[in-house]
Amino acid sequence: MPDRLLVVEEVFALTPRGVQLAPRFVSKDAGRRGFEVRLVLPSGEERRVRAELQVAHVRGPLAPFALLRLPELSPDEVPPGTEVWSAE
């Protein structure tokens, strides 16, 4: 069953392409790369894109905080308020 990973508050452009989304969230899949997520934009439009997790802070035995990267998108394609869901 799909899980809502986060609701986008801020989007940061990466060089040469891609975005990193805020806020950070707790992830049980630290370091996971190359998986699919479903975006639900504020307009109601949906799309599936490739994503990567980047561990931002390790918290001992607790699940680490992670940041979500969308390597194929630009900031204008992921407006604040976009919901990010696991595609599984």
PLY file of the C-alpha trace (Angstrom):
ply
format ascii 1.0
element vertex 88
property float x
property float y
property float z
element edge 87
property int vertex1
property int vertex2
end_header
0.00 0.00 0.00
1.45 3.42 -0.91
2.69 5.71 1.87
2.72 9.50 1.77
6.38 10.40 2.19
6.02 14.16 2.47
4.22 17.31 1.41
6.67 19.65 -0.33
7.40 22.88 1.56
10.55 23.97 -0.30
12.35 22.94 -3.48
16.08 23.41 -4.07
17.67 23.26 -7.52
20.63 20.92 -7.97
23.42 21.28 -10.49
23.38 20.32 -13.31
19.76 19.03 -13.05
17.33 17.84 -10.46
15.78 19.04 -7.22
15.99 18.29 -3.53
12.77 18.53 -1.54
12.10 19.77 1.97
11.11 18.95 4.62
13.35 16.09 5.61
11.58 12.99 6.87
12.34 9.79 8.74
13.19 6.95 6.38
13.52 3.26 7.03
15.12 2.88 3.58
18.24 5.04 4.03
20.43 5.20 0.97
17.76 3.82 -1.34
18.45 4.87 -4.90
16.53 4.74 -8.13
12.96 4.06 -7.03
9.67 5.44 -8.31
7.39 7.89 -6.50
4.01 9.35 -7.38
3.62 13.13 -7.27
0.20 14.66 -6.66
0.45 18.34 -7.57
-1.78 20.99 -5.98
-3.69 21.14 -9.29
-4.64 17.46 -8.86
-2.36 16.36 -11.70
-0.42 13.16 -10.97
2.83 11.85 -12.38
5.37 9.15 -11.60
9.05 10.04 -11.44
12.35 8.50 -10.38
13.59 9.43 -6.90
16.60 8.92 -4.62
17.05 9.19 -0.87
19.96 11.08 0.62
20.64 10.52 4.31
20.92 13.89 6.02
21.38 12.84 9.65
22.05 9.50 11.33
20.42 9.14 14.74
22.06 6.08 16.30
19.63 3.13 16.47
16.71 5.28 15.25
15.76 5.54 11.59
17.78 8.31 9.89
16.45 11.59 8.56
16.52 11.69 4.77
16.04 14.17 1.97
14.27 13.24 -1.24
15.94 14.00 -4.56
14.18 14.00 -7.92
17.09 13.94 -10.39
15.03 14.47 -13.56
12.89 17.48 -12.58
13.33 21.25 -12.27
12.00 23.40 -9.40
9.03 24.71 -11.40
7.81 21.12 -11.91
7.41 20.49 -8.15
5.48 23.37 -6.55
5.07 23.67 -2.77
2.06 21.66 -1.64
2.89 18.72 -3.91
2.33 15.39 -2.16
4.97 12.71 -2.66
3.77 9.10 -2.36
5.58 5.81 -2.62
4.61 4.13 -5.89
4.38 0.63 -4.39
0 1
1 2
2 3
3 4
4 5
5 6
6 7
7 8
8 9
9 10
10 11
11 12
12 13
13 14
14 15
15 16
16 17
17 18
18 19
19 20
20 21
21 22
22 23
23 24
24 25
25 26
26 27
27 28
28 29
29 30
30 31
31 32
32 33
33 34
34 35
35 36
36 37
37 38
38 39
39 40
40 41
41 42
42 43
43 44
44 45
45 46
46 47
47 48
48 49
49 50
50 51
51 52
52 53
53 54
54 55
55 56
56 57
57 58
58 59
59 60
60 61
61 62
62 63
63 64
64 65
65 66
66 67
67 68
68 69
69 70
70 71
71 72
72 73
73 74
74 75
75 76
76 77
77 78
78 79
79 80
80 81
81 82
82 83
83 84
84 85
85 86
86 87
